[in-house]
Amino acid sequence: MCDCRLFRSKIIKARIIMEGSDKRTLREITDEIEADWVVIKNRGARKAFECMKMMDSVEAPFGADPNGYAVIRSFLCNSLGWRGPVARRVKQELRVMCGLPRP
């Protein structure tokens, strides 16, 4: 059986290393989340993830909010079921984007 998630995750990591950019866009981060966390069962995490896919940046206004920080915080709070090294790295990157301390 082919583990496509692992293969897609390695491609994304290689792209990050090749670009050499420390700061990624939300679209790149959501692509990595989608590659690693195939079935998002938590409804709150799924809704926040769908909103993150539509956002251009964290600082841009989203809906009635002046910025997208609330959406990312909601995703972080509801994504406790997503675990592993990719999840830890991506969650830490989102925390840094929002200016949240590491738990």
DONUKOL-583497 format. One record per atom (N, C-alpha, C): residue number from 1; residue in three letters; atom name; z, y, x. Coordinates in steps of 0.001 Angstrom, whole numbers, plus 500000, padded with zeros to 6 digits. Layout:
<pts>
- NUM, ALA, CA, Z, Y, X $
...
</pts>
This chain:
<pts>
- 1, MET, N, 500000, 498819, 500834 $
- 1, MET, CA, 500000, 500000, 500000 $
- 1, MET, C, 500000, 501243, 500878 $
- 2, CYS, N, 499133, 502176, 500580 $
- 2, CYS, CA, 499012, 503415, 501355 $
- 2, CYS, C, 500044, 504431, 500880 $
- 3, ASP, N, 500771, 505008, 501804 $
- 3, ASP, CA, 501736, 506041, 501453 $
- 3, ASP, C, 501060, 507399, 501600 $
- 4, CYS, N, 500420, 507841, 500530 $
- 4, CYS, CA, 499648, 509088, 500562 $
- 4, CYS, C, 500537, 510308, 500750 $
- 5, ARG, N, 501769, 510250, 500240 $
- 5, ARG, CA, 502675, 511392, 500406 $
- 5, ARG, C, 502958, 511646, 501870 $
- 6, LEU, N, 503193, 510590, 502625 $
- 6, LEU, CA, 503475, 510719, 504045 $
- 6, LEU, C, 502270, 511291, 504772 $
- 7, PHE, N, 501089, 510815, 504438 $
- 7, PHE, CA, 499866, 511302, 505072 $
- 7, PHE, C, 499648, 512784, 504775 $
- 8, ARG, N, 499798, 513198, 503503 $
- 8, ARG, CA, 499612, 514599, 503129 $
- 8, ARG, C, 500660, 515482, 503790 $
- 9, SER, N, 501885, 514984, 503911 $
- 9, SER, CA, 502944, 515745, 504555 $
- 9, SER, C, 502635, 515982, 506035 $
- 10, LYS, N, 502082, 514945, 506694 $
- 10, LYS, CA, 501726, 515091, 508109 $
- 10, LYS, C, 500600, 516093, 508289 $
- 11, ILE, N, 499645, 516125, 507367 $
- 11, ILE, CA, 498556, 517100, 507447 $
- 11, ILE, C, 499108, 518514, 507314 $
- 12, ILE, N, 500023, 518719, 506385 $
- 12, ILE, CA, 500607, 520040, 506184 $
- 12, ILE, C, 501391, 520468, 507413 $
- 13, LYS, N, 502177, 519539, 508005 $
- 13, LYS, CA, 502928, 519870, 509219 $
- 13, LYS, C, 501987, 520242, 510354 $
- 14, ALA, N, 500880, 519507, 510486 $
- 14, ALA, CA, 499918, 519805, 511548 $
- 14, ALA, C, 499306, 521180, 511338 $
- 15, ARG, N, 499031, 521538, 510096 $
- 15, ARG, CA, 498469, 522854, 509804 $
- 15, ARG, C, 499467, 523959, 510155 $
- 16, ILE, N, 500742, 523724, 509889 $
- 16, ILE, CA, 501772, 524712, 510224 $
- 16, ILE, C, 501850, 524899, 511731 $
- 17, ILE, N, 501827, 523800, 512475 $
- 17, ILE, CA, 501917, 523878, 513929 $
- 17, ILE, C, 500691, 524564, 514510 $
- 18, MET, N, 499495, 524246, 513981 $
- 18, MET, CA, 498266, 524840, 514493 $
- 18, MET, C, 498207, 526340, 514234 $
- 19, GLU, N, 498671, 526758, 513063 $
- 19, GLU, CA, 498637, 528182, 512743 $
- 19, GLU, C, 499656, 528955, 513566 $
- 20, GLY, N, 500764, 528342, 513905 $
- 20, GLY, CA, 501785, 528992, 514703 $
- 20, GLY, C, 502518, 530103, 513967 $
- 21, SER, N, 502411, 530122, 512673 $
- 21, SER, CA, 503049, 531165, 511884 $
- 21, SER, C, 504414, 530681, 511413 $
- 22, ASP, N, 505425, 531515, 511622 $
- 22, ASP, CA, 506766, 531159, 511164 $
- 22, ASP, C, 506909, 531388, 509665 $
- 23, LYS, N, 506249, 532416, 509159 $
- 23, LYS, CA, 506393, 532767, 507757 $
- 23, LYS, C, 505165, 532298, 506979 $
- 24, ARG, N, 505409, 531439, 505993 $
- 24, ARG, CA, 504319, 530928, 505169 $
- 24, ARG, C, 504345, 531598, 503816 $
- 25, THR, N, 503233, 531524, 503114 $
- 25, THR, CA, 503171, 532076, 501762 $
- 25, THR, C, 503804, 531083, 500794 $
- 26, LEU, N, 504114, 531571, 499598 $
- 26, LEU, CA, 504694, 530693, 498585 $
- 26, LEU, C, 503710, 529607, 498170 $
- 27, ARG, N, 502434, 529920, 498179 $
- 27, ARG, CA, 501434, 528912, 497800 $
- 27, ARG, C, 501416, 527765, 498796 $
- 28, GLU, N, 501545, 528052, 500075 $
- 28, GLU, CA, 501597, 526993, 501084 $
- 28, GLU, C, 502855, 526152, 500922 $
- 29, ILE, N, 503958, 526816, 500607 $
- 29, ILE, CA, 505217, 526092, 500409 $
- 29, ILE, C, 505136, 525210, 499165 $
- 30, THR, N, 504570, 525728, 498073 $
- 30, THR, CA, 504457, 524909, 496862 $
- 30, THR, C, 503495, 523737, 497066 $
- 31, ASP, N, 502469, 523910, 497882 $
- 31, ASP, CA, 501577, 522791, 498203 $
- 31, ASP, C, 502349, 521686, 498926 $
- 32, GLU, N, 503227, 522084, 499834 $
- 32, GLU, CA, 504018, 521090, 500560 $
- 32, GLU, C, 505022, 520404, 499632 $
- 33, ILE, N, 505634, 521166, 498732 $
- 33, ILE, CA, 506571, 520576, 497775 $
- 33, ILE, C, 505843, 519566, 496899 $
- 34, GLU, N, 504671, 519938, 496430 $
- 34, GLU, CA, 503889, 519061, 495570 $
- 34, GLU, C, 503469, 517784, 496295 $
- 35, ALA, N, 503186, 517902, 497596 $
- 35, ALA, CA, 502795, 516729, 498377 $
- 35, ALA, C, 503969, 515785, 498609 $
- 36, ASP, N, 505158, 516334, 498758 $
- 36, ASP, CA, 506319, 515498, 499078 $
- 36, ASP, C, 507066, 515022, 497838 $
- 37, TRP, N, 507230, 515898, 496858 $
- 37, TRP, CA, 508003, 515578, 495651 $
- 37, TRP, C, 507011, 515392, 494509 $
- 38, VAL, N, 506505, 514182, 494355 $
- 38, VAL, CA, 505395, 513905, 493452 $
- 38, VAL, C, 505791, 514083, 491992 $
- 39, VAL, N, 506914, 513518, 491571 $
- 39, VAL, CA, 507348, 513605, 490178 $
- 39, VAL, C, 508629, 514431, 490119 $
- 40, ILE, N, 508515, 515636, 489586 $
- 40, ILE, CA, 509681, 516515, 489440 $
- 40, ILE, C, 510280, 516235, 488063 $
- 41, LYS, N, 511403, 515514, 488039 $
- 41, LYS, CA, 512008, 515096, 486774 $
- 41, LYS, C, 512882, 516181, 486153 $
- 42, ASN, N, 513522, 516991, 486974 $
- 42, ASN, CA, 514412, 518028, 486461 $
- 42, ASN, C, 513577, 519126, 485803 $
- 43, ARG, N, 513857, 519402, 484537 $
- 43, ARG, CA, 513069, 520376, 483790 $
- 43, ARG, C, 513196, 521785, 484358 $
- 44, GLY, N, 514399, 522161, 484768 $
- 44, GLY, CA, 514602, 523492, 485345 $
- 44, GLY, C, 513853, 523666, 486657 $
- 45, ALA, N, 513886, 522627, 487495 $
- 45, ALA, CA, 513161, 522684, 488768 $
- 45, ALA, C, 511662, 522726, 488526 $
- 46, ARG, N, 511186, 521965, 487542 $
- 46, ARG, CA, 509759, 521945, 487244 $
- 46, ARG, C, 509273, 523306, 486747 $
- 47, LYS, N, 510057, 523945, 485861 $
- 47, LYS, CA, 509675, 525261, 485355 $
- 47, LYS, C, 509662, 526300, 486476 $
- 48, ALA, N, 510684, 526281, 487318 $
- 48, ALA, CA, 510738, 527222, 488437 $
- 48, ALA, C, 509610, 526959, 489423 $
- 49, PHE, N, 509282, 525691, 489641 $
- 49, PHE, CA, 508195, 525329, 490550 $
- 49, PHE, C, 506860, 525843, 490018 $
- 50, GLU, N, 506624, 525680, 488719 $
- 50, GLU, CA, 505377, 526181, 488122 $
- 50, GLU, C, 505280, 527704, 488264 $
- 51, CYS, N, 506394, 528390, 488102 $
- 51, CYS, CA, 506394, 529851, 488287 $
- 51, CYS, C, 506123, 530213, 489742 $
- 52, MET, N, 506709, 529449, 490670 $
- 52, MET, CA, 506481, 529716, 492094 $
- 52, MET, C, 505013, 529544, 492456 $
- 53, LYS, N, 504329, 528590, 491807 $
- 53, LYS, CA, 502916, 528371, 492077 $
- 53, LYS, C, 502075, 529572, 491662 $
- 54, MET, N, 502533, 530327, 490662 $
- 54, MET, CA, 501788, 531492, 490183 $
- 54, MET, C, 502089, 532762, 490982 $
- 55, MET, N, 503183, 532762, 491742 $
- 55, MET, CA, 503601, 533963, 492465 $
- 55, MET, C, 502806, 534129, 493757 $
- 56, ASP, N, 502531, 535387, 494100 $
- 56, ASP, CA, 501856, 535675, 495364 $
- 56, ASP, C, 502855, 535825, 496499 $
- 57, SER, N, 503943, 536534, 496233 $
- 57, SER, CA, 504974, 536712, 497252 $
- 57, SER, C, 506329, 536849, 496558 $
- 58, VAL, N, 507371, 536772, 497337 $
- 58, VAL, CA, 508724, 536876, 496796 $
- 58, VAL, C, 509012, 538307, 496346 $
- 59, GLU, N, 508457, 539266, 497051 $
- 59, GLU, CA, 508734, 540667, 496755 $
- 59, GLU, C, 507968, 541192, 495547 $
- 60, ALA, N, 506922, 540513, 495131 $
- 60, ALA, CA, 506103, 540979, 494002 $
- 60, ALA, C, 506862, 540783, 492689 $
- 61, PRO, N, 506675, 541702, 491751 $
- 61, PRO, CA, 507337, 541543, 490451 $
- 61, PRO, C, 506808, 540306, 489725 $
- 62, PHE, N, 507705, 539623, 489018 $
- 62, PHE, CA, 507313, 538439, 488270 $
- 62, PHE, C, 507948, 538506, 486894 $
- 63, GLY, N, 507125, 538613, 485866 $
- 63, GLY, CA, 507632, 538737, 484502 $
- 63, GLY, C, 508444, 540017, 484356 $
- 64, ALA, N, 509653, 539891, 483813 $
- 64, ALA, CA, 510518, 541053, 483638 $
- 64, ALA, C, 511345, 541350, 484888 $
- 65, ASP, N, 511331, 540435, 485860 $
- 65, ASP, CA, 512118, 540619, 487078 $
- 65, ASP, C, 511380, 541541, 488050 $
- 66, PRO, N, 512118, 542362, 488789 $
- 66, PRO, CA, 511464, 543248, 489769 $
- 66, PRO, C, 510923, 542492, 490981 $
- 67, ASN, N, 511414, 541257, 491192 $
- 67, ASN, CA, 510910, 540423, 492293 $
- 67, ASN, C, 511084, 538954, 491918 $
- 68, GLY, N, 510652, 538066, 492804 $
- 68, GLY, CA, 510684, 536642, 492498 $
- 68, GLY, C, 511906, 535903, 492989 $
- 69, TYR, N, 512936, 536633, 493427 $
- 69, TYR, CA, 514122, 535968, 493971 $
- 69, TYR, C, 514802, 535062, 492947 $
- 70, ALA, N, 514861, 535486, 491692 $
- 70, ALA, CA, 515531, 534684, 490661 $
- 70, ALA, C, 514821, 533352, 490445 $
- 71, VAL, N, 513492, 533356, 490540 $
- 71, VAL, CA, 512731, 532118, 490361 $
- 71, VAL, C, 513031, 531140, 491492 $
- 72, ILE, N, 513067, 531649, 492710 $
- 72, ILE, CA, 513335, 530780, 493856 $
- 72, ILE, C, 514775, 530279, 493823 $
- 73, ARG, N, 515714, 531132, 493444 $
- 73, ARG, CA, 517113, 530685, 493313 $
- 73, ARG, C, 517243, 529608, 492251 $
- 74, SER, N, 516522, 529768, 491151 $
- 74, SER, CA, 516542, 528762, 490090 $
- 74, SER, C, 515990, 527436, 490602 $
- 75, PHE, N, 514911, 527493, 491381 $
- 75, PHE, CA, 514365, 526261, 491951 $
- 75, PHE, C, 515369, 525614, 492887 $
- 76, LEU, N, 516002, 526405, 493740 $
- 76, LEU, CA, 516971, 525850, 494687 $
- 76, LEU, C, 518161, 525212, 493969 $
- 77, CYS, N, 518620, 525823, 492893 $
- 77, CYS, CA, 519757, 525275, 492143 $
- 77, CYS, C, 519401, 523983, 491411 $
- 78, ASN, N, 518163, 523893, 490935 $
- 78, ASN, CA, 517760, 522743, 490125 $
- 78, ASN, C, 517066, 521635, 490908 $
- 79, SER, N, 516847, 521832, 492191 $
- 79, SER, CA, 516116, 520830, 492972 $
- 79, SER, C, 517040, 519939, 493804 $
- 80, LEU, N, 518223, 519679, 493296 $
- 80, LEU, CA, 519174, 518839, 494033 $
- 80, LEU, C, 518692, 517402, 494165 $
- 81, GLY, N, 517812, 516948, 493273 $
- 81, GLY, CA, 517302, 515592, 493335 $
- 81, GLY, C, 516237, 515386, 494401 $
- 82, TRP, N, 515725, 516472, 494937 $
- 82, TRP, CA, 514710, 516374, 495991 $
- 82, TRP, C, 515425, 516325, 497328 $
- 83, ARG, N, 515285, 515214, 498048 $
- 83, ARG, CA, 516028, 515007, 499290 $
- 83, ARG, C, 515097, 514570, 500402 $
- 84, GLY, N, 515625, 514622, 501618 $
- 84, GLY, CA, 514867, 514170, 502777 $
- 84, GLY, C, 514636, 515305, 503758 $
- 85, PRO, N, 514014, 515003, 504894 $
- 85, PRO, CA, 513822, 516026, 505932 $
- 85, PRO, C, 512889, 517150, 505500 $
- 86, VAL, N, 511847, 516821, 504749 $
- 86, VAL, CA, 510934, 517869, 504273 $
- 86, VAL, C, 511657, 518776, 503288 $
- 87, ALA, N, 512437, 518185, 502402 $
- 87, ALA, CA, 513177, 518967, 501415 $
- 87, ALA, C, 514168, 519911, 502092 $
- 88, ARG, N, 514895, 519405, 503087 $
- 88, ARG, CA, 515858, 520269, 503787 $
- 88, ARG, C, 515162, 521439, 504463 $
- 89, ARG, N, 514040, 521169, 505120 $
- 89, ARG, CA, 513325, 522216, 505843 $
- 89, ARG, C, 512752, 523260, 504884 $
- 90, VAL, N, 512150, 522799, 503781 $
- 90, VAL, CA, 511542, 523725, 502823 $
- 90, VAL, C, 512612, 524541, 502102 $
- 91, LYS, N, 513699, 523894, 501709 $
- 91, LYS, CA, 514776, 524623, 501030 $
- 91, LYS, C, 515380, 525682, 501948 $
- 92, GLN, N, 515536, 525350, 503215 $
- 92, GLN, CA, 516060, 526328, 504169 $
- 92, GLN, C, 515088, 527506, 504313 $
- 93, GLU, N, 513802, 527221, 504346 $
- 93, GLU, CA, 512801, 528278, 504447 $
- 93, GLU, C, 512840, 529194, 503221 $
- 94, LEU, N, 513033, 528612, 502034 $
- 94, LEU, CA, 513145, 529420, 500814 $
- 94, LEU, C, 514420, 530254, 500828 $
- 95, ARG, N, 515514, 529682, 501326 $
- 95, ARG, CA, 516763, 530455, 501423 $
- 95, ARG, C, 516587, 531656, 502343 $
- 96, VAL, N, 515911, 531455, 503463 $
- 96, VAL, CA, 515685, 532553, 504399 $
- 96, VAL, C, 514816, 533622, 503748 $
- 97, MET, N, 513806, 533218, 502979 $
- 97, MET, CA, 512938, 534170, 502290 $
- 97, MET, C, 513732, 535049, 501335 $
- 98, CYS, N, 514740, 534454, 500681 $
- 98, CYS, CA, 515548, 535186, 499701 $
- 98, CYS, C, 516753, 535867, 500315 $
- 99, GLY, N, 516994, 535619, 501588 $
- 99, GLY, CA, 518156, 536221, 502238 $
- 99, GLY, C, 519464, 535543, 501868 $
- 100, LEU, N, 519401, 534276, 501475 $
- 100, LEU, CA, 520605, 533536, 501111 $
- 100, LEU, C, 521178, 532847, 502337 $
- 101, PRO, N, 522502, 532738, 502437 $
- 101, PRO, CA, 523098, 532016, 503549 $
- 101, PRO, C, 522899, 530519, 503411 $
- 102, ARG, N, 522968, 529827, 504505 $
- 102, ARG, CA, 522844, 528372, 504463 $
- 102, ARG, C, 524134, 527792, 503895 $
- 103, PRO, N, 524026, 526806, 502971 $
- 103, PRO, CA, 525251, 526244, 502364 $
- 103, PRO, C, 526023, 525390, 503342 $
</pts>
